[in-house]
Amino acid sequence: MKQTSLPIIDIKKYGGKQVAIVAGKIIASGDTSGEVLRAAKRKLPHATWRDILLVSVPKGLTVVYRI
């Protein structure tokens, strides 16, 4: 499996949104996954679905501790 580099995602800017990542760069963001995928395909029409990583960004930093 190919290793993908993930960018540092600014939670203040992208919190609560979906983002599309291609080659380690955020290329599109939006409220729904369909909206983000359409924007990503407009920007990079030759990118395959395997090239696009869709990530849901949490609204804030949440830490879960296991006791």
PDB file with SEQRES, HELIX, SHEET and CRYST1 records, atoms N, CA, C and O in Angstrom:
SEQRES   1 A   67  MET LYS GLN THR SER LEU PRO ILE ILE ASP ILE LYS LYS          
SEQRES   2 A   67  TYR GLY GLY LYS GLN VAL ALA ILE VAL ALA GLY LYS ILE          
SEQRES   3 A   67  ILE ALA SER GLY ASP THR SER GLY GLU VAL LEU ARG ALA          
SEQRES   4 A   67  ALA LYS ARG LYS LEU PRO HIS ALA THR TRP ARG ASP ILE          
SEQRES   5 A   67  LEU LEU VAL SER VAL PRO LYS GLY LEU THR VAL VAL TYR          
SEQRES   6 A   67  ARG ILE                                                      
HELIX    1 AA1 ILE A   11  TYR A   14  1                                   4    
HELIX    2 AA2 SER A   33  LYS A   43  1                                  11    
SHEET    1 AA1 3 LYS A  25  GLY A  30  0                                        
SHEET    2 AA1 3 GLN A  18  VAL A  22 -1                                        
SHEET    3 AA1 3 LEU A  53  SER A  56 -1                                        
CRYST1    1.000    1.000    1.000  90.00  90.00  90.00 P 1           1          
ATOM      1  N   MET A   1       0.836  -1.179   0.000  1.00  0.00           N  
ATOM      2  CA  MET A   1       0.000   0.000   0.000  1.00  0.00           C  
ATOM      3  C   MET A   1       0.881   1.243   0.000  1.00  0.00           C  
ATOM      4  O   MET A   1       1.897   1.293   0.694  1.00  0.00           O  
ATOM      5  N   LYS A   2       0.489   2.236  -0.777  1.00  0.00           N  
ATOM      6  CA  LYS A   2       1.255   3.461  -0.905  1.00  0.00           C  
ATOM      7  C   LYS A   2       1.084   4.344   0.325  1.00  0.00           C  
ATOM      8  O   LYS A   2      -0.036   4.561   0.787  1.00  0.00           O  
ATOM      9  N   GLN A   3       2.182   4.846   0.850  1.00  0.00           N  
ATOM     10  CA  GLN A   3       2.154   5.721   2.022  1.00  0.00           C  
ATOM     11  C   GLN A   3       1.767   7.133   1.580  1.00  0.00           C  
ATOM     12  O   GLN A   3       2.369   7.671   0.650  1.00  0.00           O  
ATOM     13  N   THR A   4       0.785   7.733   2.223  1.00  0.00           N  
ATOM     14  CA  THR A   4       0.322   9.068   1.891  1.00  0.00           C  
ATOM     15  C   THR A   4       0.735  10.029   2.991  1.00  0.00           C  
ATOM     16  O   THR A   4       0.555   9.746   4.175  1.00  0.00           O  
ATOM     17  N   SER A   5       1.292  11.168   2.593  1.00  0.00           N  
ATOM     18  CA  SER A   5       1.648  12.164   3.596  1.00  0.00           C  
ATOM     19  C   SER A   5       0.417  13.024   3.875  1.00  0.00           C  
ATOM     20  O   SER A   5      -0.288  13.437   2.954  1.00  0.00           O  
ATOM     21  N   LEU A   6       0.175  13.281   5.132  1.00  0.00           N  
ATOM     22  CA  LEU A   6      -0.961  14.096   5.538  1.00  0.00           C  
ATOM     23  C   LEU A   6      -0.474  15.476   5.961  1.00  0.00           C  
ATOM     24  O   LEU A   6       0.508  15.585   6.696  1.00  0.00           O  
ATOM     25  N   PRO A   7      -1.142  16.523   5.510  1.00  0.00           N  
ATOM     26  CA  PRO A   7      -0.760  17.864   5.931  1.00  0.00           C  
ATOM     27  C   PRO A   7      -1.268  18.137   7.347  1.00  0.00           C  
ATOM     28  O   PRO A   7      -2.129  17.425   7.863  1.00  0.00           O  
ATOM     29  N   ILE A   8      -0.726  19.159   7.948  1.00  0.00           N  
ATOM     30  CA  ILE A   8      -1.247  19.616   9.239  1.00  0.00           C  
ATOM     31  C   ILE A   8      -2.513  20.403   8.935  1.00  0.00           C  
ATOM     32  O   ILE A   8      -2.479  21.385   8.194  1.00  0.00           O  
ATOM     33  N   ILE A   9      -3.631  19.970   9.509  1.00  0.00           N  
ATOM     34  CA  ILE A   9      -4.921  20.586   9.212  1.00  0.00           C  
ATOM     35  C   ILE A   9      -5.273  21.582  10.307  1.00  0.00           C  
ATOM     36  O   ILE A   9      -5.311  21.228  11.485  1.00  0.00           O  
ATOM     37  N   ASP A  10      -5.529  22.827   9.920  1.00  0.00           N  
ATOM     38  CA  ASP A  10      -5.885  23.888  10.848  1.00  0.00           C  
ATOM     39  C   ASP A  10      -7.333  23.697  11.296  1.00  0.00           C  
ATOM     40  O   ASP A  10      -8.259  23.856  10.500  1.00  0.00           O  
ATOM     41  N   ILE A  11      -7.525  23.355  12.565  1.00  0.00           N  
ATOM     42  CA  ILE A  11      -8.868  23.090  13.079  1.00  0.00           C  
ATOM     43  C   ILE A  11      -9.710  24.361  13.129  1.00  0.00           C  
ATOM     44  O   ILE A  11     -10.930  24.295  12.976  1.00  0.00           O  
ATOM     45  N   LYS A  12      -9.083  25.514  13.339  1.00  0.00           N  
ATOM     46  CA  LYS A  12      -9.839  26.770  13.350  1.00  0.00           C  
ATOM     47  C   LYS A  12     -10.445  27.056  11.982  1.00  0.00           C  
ATOM     48  O   LYS A  12     -11.548  27.594  11.886  1.00  0.00           O  
ATOM     49  N   LYS A  13      -9.724  26.696  10.926  1.00  0.00           N  
ATOM     50  CA  LYS A  13     -10.193  26.961   9.562  1.00  0.00           C  
ATOM     51  C   LYS A  13     -11.120  25.868   9.038  1.00  0.00           C  
ATOM     52  O   LYS A  13     -12.131  26.166   8.404  1.00  0.00           O  
ATOM     53  N   TYR A  14     -10.781  24.599   9.299  1.00  0.00           N  
ATOM     54  CA  TYR A  14     -11.504  23.477   8.717  1.00  0.00           C  
ATOM     55  C   TYR A  14     -12.341  22.691   9.717  1.00  0.00           C  
ATOM     56  O   TYR A  14     -12.899  21.656   9.352  1.00  0.00           O  
ATOM     57  N   GLY A  15     -12.449  23.138  10.955  1.00  0.00           N  
ATOM     58  CA  GLY A  15     -13.182  22.397  11.980  1.00  0.00           C  
ATOM     59  C   GLY A  15     -14.640  22.162  11.614  1.00  0.00           C  
ATOM     60  O   GLY A  15     -15.347  23.102  11.251  1.00  0.00           O  
ATOM     61  N   GLY A  16     -15.094  20.921  11.707  1.00  0.00           N  
ATOM     62  CA  GLY A  16     -16.470  20.570  11.398  1.00  0.00           C  
ATOM     63  C   GLY A  16     -16.743  20.406   9.914  1.00  0.00           C  
ATOM     64  O   GLY A  16     -17.899  20.271   9.514  1.00  0.00           O  
ATOM     65  N   LYS A  17     -15.711  20.416   9.095  1.00  0.00           N  
ATOM     66  CA  LYS A  17     -15.873  20.306   7.644  1.00  0.00           C  
ATOM     67  C   LYS A  17     -15.239  19.026   7.117  1.00  0.00           C  
ATOM     68  O   LYS A  17     -14.543  18.315   7.842  1.00  0.00           O  
ATOM     69  N   GLN A  18     -15.491  18.751   5.858  1.00  0.00           N  
ATOM     70  CA  GLN A  18     -14.847  17.670   5.129  1.00  0.00           C  
ATOM     71  C   GLN A  18     -13.751  18.316   4.280  1.00  0.00           C  
ATOM     72  O   GLN A  18     -13.949  19.404   3.739  1.00  0.00           O  
ATOM     73  N   VAL A  19     -12.609  17.661   4.160  1.00  0.00           N  
ATOM     74  CA  VAL A  19     -11.539  18.157   3.300  1.00  0.00           C  
ATOM     75  C   VAL A  19     -11.068  17.034   2.379  1.00  0.00           C  
ATOM     76  O   VAL A  19     -11.100  15.858   2.740  1.00  0.00           O  
ATOM     77  N   ALA A  20     -10.632  17.424   1.184  1.00  0.00           N  
ATOM     78  CA  ALA A  20     -10.067  16.485   0.224  1.00  0.00           C  
ATOM     79  C   ALA A  20      -8.570  16.744   0.147  1.00  0.00           C  
ATOM     80  O   ALA A  20      -8.136  17.883  -0.023  1.00  0.00           O  
ATOM     81  N   ILE A  21      -7.786  15.680   0.272  1.00  0.00           N  
ATOM     82  CA  ILE A  21      -6.331  15.780   0.253  1.00  0.00           C  
ATOM     83  C   ILE A  21      -5.804  14.964  -0.920  1.00  0.00           C  
ATOM     84  O   ILE A  21      -6.173  13.804  -1.103  1.00  0.00           O  
ATOM     85  N   VAL A  22      -4.934  15.588  -1.712  1.00  0.00           N  
ATOM     86  CA  VAL A  22      -4.270  14.905  -2.824  1.00  0.00           C  
ATOM     87  C   VAL A  22      -2.794  15.247  -2.741  1.00  0.00           C  
ATOM     88  O   VAL A  22      -2.423  16.419  -2.684  1.00  0.00           O  
ATOM     89  N   ALA A  23      -1.961  14.230  -2.734  1.00  0.00           N  
ATOM     90  CA  ALA A  23      -0.499  14.387  -2.699  1.00  0.00           C  
ATOM     91  C   ALA A  23      -0.050  15.250  -1.520  1.00  0.00           C  
ATOM     92  O   ALA A  23       0.879  16.048  -1.648  1.00  0.00           O  
ATOM     93  N   GLY A  24      -0.715  15.087  -0.367  1.00  0.00           N  
ATOM     94  CA  GLY A  24      -0.302  15.787   0.840  1.00  0.00           C  
ATOM     95  C   GLY A  24      -0.745  17.238   0.928  1.00  0.00           C  
ATOM     96  O   GLY A  24      -0.273  17.970   1.799  1.00  0.00           O  
ATOM     97  N   LYS A  25      -1.655  17.680   0.031  1.00  0.00           N  
ATOM     98  CA  LYS A  25      -2.145  19.057   0.057  1.00  0.00           C  
ATOM     99  C   LYS A  25      -3.667  19.059   0.090  1.00  0.00           C  
ATOM    100  O   LYS A  25      -4.318  18.237  -0.556  1.00  0.00           O  
ATOM    101  N   ILE A  26      -4.225  19.998   0.857  1.00  0.00           N  
ATOM    102  CA  ILE A  26      -5.676  20.157   0.909  1.00  0.00           C  
ATOM    103  C   ILE A  26      -6.089  20.896  -0.357  1.00  0.00           C  
ATOM    104  O   ILE A  26      -5.647  22.018  -0.603  1.00  0.00           O  
ATOM    105  N   ILE A  27      -6.944  20.256  -1.162  1.00  0.00           N  
ATOM    106  CA  ILE A  27      -7.340  20.891  -2.424  1.00  0.00           C  
ATOM    107  C   ILE A  27      -8.782  21.374  -2.416  1.00  0.00           C  
ATOM    108  O   ILE A  27      -9.157  22.195  -3.254  1.00  0.00           O  
ATOM    109  N   ALA A  28      -9.606  20.880  -1.483  1.00  0.00           N  
ATOM    110  CA  ALA A  28     -11.001  21.309  -1.418  1.00  0.00           C  
ATOM    111  C   ALA A  28     -11.532  21.100  -0.011  1.00  0.00           C  
ATOM    112  O   ALA A  28     -11.062  20.225   0.717  1.00  0.00           O  
ATOM    113  N   SER A  29     -12.516  21.908   0.367  1.00  0.00           N  
ATOM    114  CA  SER A  29     -13.181  21.744   1.658  1.00  0.00           C  
ATOM    115  C   SER A  29     -14.637  22.153   1.512  1.00  0.00           C  
ATOM    116  O   SER A  29     -14.992  22.923   0.620  1.00  0.00           O  
ATOM    117  N   GLY A  30     -15.475  21.628   2.402  1.00  0.00           N  
ATOM    118  CA  GLY A  30     -16.890  21.960   2.365  1.00  0.00           C  
ATOM    119  C   GLY A  30     -17.640  21.256   3.472  1.00  0.00           C  
ATOM    120  O   GLY A  30     -17.053  20.559   4.300  1.00  0.00           O  
ATOM    121  N   ASP A  31     -18.951  21.450   3.474  1.00  0.00           N  
ATOM    122  CA  ASP A  31     -19.781  20.884   4.537  1.00  0.00           C  
ATOM    123  C   ASP A  31     -20.178  19.440   4.279  1.00  0.00           C  
ATOM    124  O   ASP A  31     -20.360  18.677   5.228  1.00  0.00           O  
ATOM    125  N   THR A  32     -20.317  19.046   3.015  1.00  0.00           N  
ATOM    126  CA  THR A  32     -20.712  17.675   2.701  1.00  0.00           C  
ATOM    127  C   THR A  32     -19.638  17.000   1.861  1.00  0.00           C  
ATOM    128  O   THR A  32     -18.867  17.664   1.168  1.00  0.00           O  
ATOM    129  N   SER A  33     -19.596  15.684   1.931  1.00  0.00           N  
ATOM    130  CA  SER A  33     -18.584  14.947   1.178  1.00  0.00           C  
ATOM    131  C   SER A  33     -18.819  15.050  -0.328  1.00  0.00           C  
ATOM    132  O   SER A  33     -17.860  15.113  -1.097  1.00  0.00           O  
ATOM    133  N   GLY A  34     -20.070  15.069  -0.754  1.00  0.00           N  
ATOM    134  CA  GLY A  34     -20.373  15.211  -2.175  1.00  0.00           C  
ATOM    135  C   GLY A  34     -19.871  16.526  -2.740  1.00  0.00           C  
ATOM    136  O   GLY A  34     -19.299  16.571  -3.829  1.00  0.00           O  
ATOM    137  N   GLU A  35     -20.090  17.598  -1.987  1.00  0.00           N  
ATOM    138  CA  GLU A  35     -19.629  18.930  -2.385  1.00  0.00           C  
ATOM    139  C   GLU A  35     -18.108  18.963  -2.507  1.00  0.00           C  
ATOM    140  O   GLU A  35     -17.572  19.541  -3.452  1.00  0.00           O  
ATOM    141  N   VAL A  36     -17.426  18.355  -1.570  1.00  0.00           N  
ATOM    142  CA  VAL A  36     -15.960  18.345  -1.557  1.00  0.00           C  
ATOM    143  C   VAL A  36     -15.416  17.511  -2.721  1.00  0.00           C  
ATOM    144  O   VAL A  36     -14.465  17.921  -3.386  1.00  0.00           O  
ATOM    145  N   LEU A  37     -16.009  16.354  -2.965  1.00  0.00           N  
ATOM    146  CA  LEU A  37     -15.544  15.513  -4.068  1.00  0.00           C  
ATOM    147  C   LEU A  37     -15.764  16.179  -5.424  1.00  0.00           C  
ATOM    148  O   LEU A  37     -14.915  16.066  -6.309  1.00  0.00           O  
ATOM    149  N   ARG A  38     -16.887  16.870  -5.599  1.00  0.00           N  
ATOM    150  CA  ARG A  38     -17.120  17.588  -6.857  1.00  0.00           C  
ATOM    151  C   ARG A  38     -16.093  18.700  -7.049  1.00  0.00           C  
ATOM    152  O   ARG A  38     -15.584  18.889  -8.153  1.00  0.00           O  
ATOM    153  N   ALA A  39     -15.786  19.433  -5.983  1.00  0.00           N  
ATOM    154  CA  ALA A  39     -14.784  20.507  -6.077  1.00  0.00           C  
ATOM    155  C   ALA A  39     -13.401  19.938  -6.368  1.00  0.00           C  
ATOM    156  O   ALA A  39     -12.639  20.527  -7.135  1.00  0.00           O  
ATOM    157  N   ALA A  40     -13.072  18.809  -5.767  1.00  0.00           N  
ATOM    158  CA  ALA A  40     -11.773  18.185  -6.001  1.00  0.00           C  
ATOM    159  C   ALA A  40     -11.650  17.714  -7.445  1.00  0.00           C  
ATOM    160  O   ALA A  40     -10.596  17.879  -8.060  1.00  0.00           O  
ATOM    161  N   LYS A  41     -12.721  17.124  -7.998  1.00  0.00           N  
ATOM    162  CA  LYS A  41     -12.683  16.666  -9.389  1.00  0.00           C  
ATOM    163  C   LYS A  41     -12.626  17.841 -10.366  1.00  0.00           C  
ATOM    164  O   LYS A  41     -12.059  17.709 -11.450  1.00  0.00           O  
ATOM    165  N   ARG A  42     -13.207  18.990  -9.998  1.00  0.00           N  
ATOM    166  CA  ARG A  42     -13.094  20.190 -10.848  1.00  0.00           C  
ATOM    167  C   ARG A  42     -11.664  20.701 -10.881  1.00  0.00           C  
ATOM    168  O   ARG A  42     -11.162  21.095 -11.933  1.00  0.00           O  
ATOM    169  N   LYS A  43     -11.006  20.694  -9.718  1.00  0.00           N  
ATOM    170  CA  LYS A  43      -9.633  21.193  -9.639  1.00  0.00           C  
ATOM    171  C   LYS A  43      -8.640  20.240 -10.279  1.00  0.00           C  
ATOM    172  O   LYS A  43      -7.703  20.673 -10.951  1.00  0.00           O  
ATOM    173  N   LEU A  44      -8.838  18.944 -10.075  1.00  0.00           N  
ATOM    174  CA  LEU A  44      -7.932  17.931 -10.622  1.00  0.00           C  
ATOM    175  C   LEU A  44      -8.750  16.892 -11.390  1.00  0.00           C  
ATOM    176  O   LEU A  44      -9.019  15.814 -10.860  1.00  0.00           O  
ATOM    177  N   PRO A  45      -9.147  17.192 -12.621  1.00  0.00           N  
ATOM    178  CA  PRO A  45     -10.018  16.267 -13.356  1.00  0.00           C  
ATOM    179  C   PRO A  45      -9.360  14.936 -13.702  1.00  0.00           C  
ATOM    180  O   PRO A  45     -10.059  13.949 -13.933  1.00  0.00           O  
ATOM    181  N   HIS A  46      -8.030  14.888 -13.741  1.00  0.00           N  
ATOM    182  CA  HIS A  46      -7.347  13.643 -14.088  1.00  0.00           C  
ATOM    183  C   HIS A  46      -7.024  12.784 -12.865  1.00  0.00           C  
ATOM    184  O   HIS A  46      -6.497  11.681 -13.010  1.00  0.00           O  
ATOM    185  N   ALA A  47      -7.329  13.270 -11.676  1.00  0.00           N  
ATOM    186  CA  ALA A  47      -7.076  12.488 -10.461  1.00  0.00           C  
ATOM    187  C   ALA A  47      -8.098  11.356 -10.370  1.00  0.00           C  
ATOM    188  O   ALA A  47      -9.282  11.552 -10.646  1.00  0.00           O  
ATOM    189  N   THR A  48      -7.632  10.182  -9.983  1.00  0.00           N  
ATOM    190  CA  THR A  48      -8.545   9.059  -9.803  1.00  0.00           C  
ATOM    191  C   THR A  48      -9.109   9.105  -8.382  1.00  0.00           C  
ATOM    192  O   THR A  48      -8.629   9.855  -7.533  1.00  0.00           O  
ATOM    193  N   TRP A  49     -10.128   8.295  -8.145  1.00  0.00           N  
ATOM    194  CA  TRP A  49     -10.740   8.267  -6.813  1.00  0.00           C  
ATOM    195  C   TRP A  49      -9.766   7.744  -5.773  1.00  0.00           C  
ATOM    196  O   TRP A  49      -9.896   8.071  -4.593  1.00  0.00           O  
ATOM    197  N   ARG A  50      -8.803   6.946  -6.175  1.00  0.00           N  
ATOM    198  CA  ARG A  50      -7.789   6.445  -5.238  1.00  0.00           C  
ATOM    199  C   ARG A  50      -6.823   7.535  -4.804  1.00  0.00           C  
ATOM    200  O   ARG A  50      -6.223   7.436  -3.734  1.00  0.00           O  
ATOM    201  N   ASP A  51      -6.663   8.570  -5.616  1.00  0.00           N  
ATOM    202  CA  ASP A  51      -5.738   9.658  -5.297  1.00  0.00           C  
ATOM    203  C   ASP A  51      -6.310  10.629  -4.271  1.00  0.00           C  
ATOM    204  O   ASP A  51      -5.560  11.319  -3.581  1.00  0.00           O  
ATOM    205  N   ILE A  52      -7.637  10.683  -4.170  1.00  0.00           N  
ATOM    206  CA  ILE A  52      -8.299  11.666  -3.305  1.00  0.00           C  
ATOM    207  C   ILE A  52      -8.591  11.036  -1.949  1.00  0.00           C  
ATOM    208  O   ILE A  52      -9.267  10.012  -1.861  1.00  0.00           O  
ATOM    209  N   LEU A  53      -8.075  11.659  -0.896  1.00  0.00           N  
ATOM    210  CA  LEU A  53      -8.344  11.213   0.472  1.00  0.00           C  
ATOM    211  C   LEU A  53      -9.342  12.181   1.093  1.00  0.00           C  
ATOM    212  O   LEU A  53      -9.068  13.376   1.196  1.00  0.00           O  
ATOM    213  N   LEU A  54     -10.488  11.674   1.503  1.00  0.00           N  
ATOM    214  CA  LEU A  54     -11.533  12.484   2.116  1.00  0.00           C  
ATOM    215  C   LEU A  54     -11.441  12.342   3.627  1.00  0.00           C  
ATOM    216  O   LEU A  54     -11.480  11.232   4.158  1.00  0.00           O  
ATOM    217  N   VAL A  55     -11.318  13.476   4.322  1.00  0.00           N  
ATOM    218  CA  VAL A  55     -11.140  13.473   5.775  1.00  0.00           C  
ATOM    219  C   VAL A  55     -12.204  14.355   6.412  1.00  0.00           C  
ATOM    220  O   VAL A  55     -12.463  15.465   5.946  1.00  0.00           O  
ATOM    221  N   SER A  56     -12.810  13.861   7.466  1.00  0.00           N  
ATOM    222  CA  SER A  56     -13.746  14.644   8.257  1.00  0.00           C  
ATOM    223  C   SER A  56     -12.973  15.244   9.433  1.00  0.00           C  
ATOM    224  O   SER A  56     -12.423  14.510  10.255  1.00  0.00           O  
ATOM    225  N   VAL A  57     -12.931  16.563   9.513  1.00  0.00           N  
ATOM    226  CA  VAL A  57     -12.160  17.255  10.545  1.00  0.00           C  
ATOM    227  C   VAL A  57     -13.072  17.512  11.745  1.00  0.00           C  
ATOM    228  O   VAL A  57     -14.170  18.042  11.578  1.00  0.00           O  
ATOM    229  N   PRO A  58     -12.633  17.144  12.953  1.00  0.00           N  
ATOM    230  CA  PRO A  58     -13.467  17.396  14.140  1.00  0.00           C  
ATOM    231  C   PRO A  58     -13.585  18.893  14.413  1.00  0.00           C  
ATOM    232  O   PRO A  58     -12.738  19.680  13.991  1.00  0.00           O  
ATOM    233  N   LYS A  59     -14.650  19.278  15.128  1.00  0.00           N  
ATOM    234  CA  LYS A  59     -14.875  20.695  15.431  1.00  0.00           C  
ATOM    235  C   LYS A  59     -13.858  21.245  16.420  1.00  0.00           C  
ATOM    236  O   LYS A  59     -13.557  22.439  16.398  1.00  0.00           O  
ATOM    237  N   GLY A  60     -13.337  20.404  17.271  1.00  0.00           N  
ATOM    238  CA  GLY A  60     -12.364  20.848  18.254  1.00  0.00           C  
ATOM    239  C   GLY A  60     -11.461  19.704  18.635  1.00  0.00           C  
ATOM    240  O   GLY A  60     -11.677  18.561  18.231  1.00  0.00           O  
ATOM    241  N   LEU A  61     -10.467  20.011  19.402  1.00  0.00           N  
ATOM    242  CA  LEU A  61      -9.569  18.970  19.857  1.00  0.00           C  
ATOM    243  C   LEU A  61     -10.241  18.188  20.975  1.00  0.00           C  
ATOM    244  O   LEU A  61     -10.679  18.763  21.972  1.00  0.00           O  
ATOM    245  N   THR A  62     -10.317  16.908  20.808  1.00  0.00           N  
ATOM    246  CA  THR A  62     -10.919  16.035  21.800  1.00  0.00           C  
ATOM    247  C   THR A  62      -9.914  14.971  22.174  1.00  0.00           C  
ATOM    248  O   THR A  62      -9.328  14.324  21.305  1.00  0.00           O  
ATOM    249  N   VAL A  63      -9.716  14.791  23.447  1.00  0.00           N  
ATOM    250  CA  VAL A  63      -8.796  13.785  23.920  1.00  0.00           C  
ATOM    251  C   VAL A  63      -9.596  12.725  24.670  1.00  0.00           C  
ATOM    252  O   VAL A  63     -10.376  13.053  25.565  1.00  0.00           O  
ATOM    253  N   VAL A  64      -9.409  11.468  24.313  1.00  0.00           N  
ATOM    254  CA  VAL A  64     -10.092  10.368  24.971  1.00  0.00           C  
ATOM    255  C   VAL A  64      -9.066   9.568  25.753  1.00  0.00           C  
ATOM    256  O   VAL A  64      -8.070   9.100  25.202  1.00  0.00           O  
ATOM    257  N   TYR A  65      -9.320   9.419  27.034  1.00  0.00           N  
ATOM    258  CA  TYR A  65      -8.417   8.664  27.895  1.00  0.00           C  
ATOM    259  C   TYR A  65      -9.045   7.322  28.198  1.00  0.00           C  
ATOM    260  O   TYR A  65     -10.250   7.233  28.432  1.00  0.00           O  
ATOM    261  N   ARG A  66      -8.245   6.292  28.195  1.00  0.00           N  
ATOM    262  CA  ARG A  66      -8.720   4.970  28.558  1.00  0.00           C  
ATOM    263  C   ARG A  66      -8.293   4.707  29.996  1.00  0.00           C  
ATOM    264  O   ARG A  66      -7.119   4.832  30.344  1.00  0.00           O  
ATOM    265  N   ILE A  67      -9.250   4.348  30.809  1.00  0.00           N  
ATOM    266  CA  ILE A  67      -8.959   4.121  32.232  1.00  0.00           C  
ATOM    267  C   ILE A  67      -8.931   2.645  32.505  1.00  0.00           C  
ATOM    268  O   ILE A  67      -8.703   2.232  33.641  1.00  0.00           O  
TER     269      ILE A  67                                                      
END                                                                             
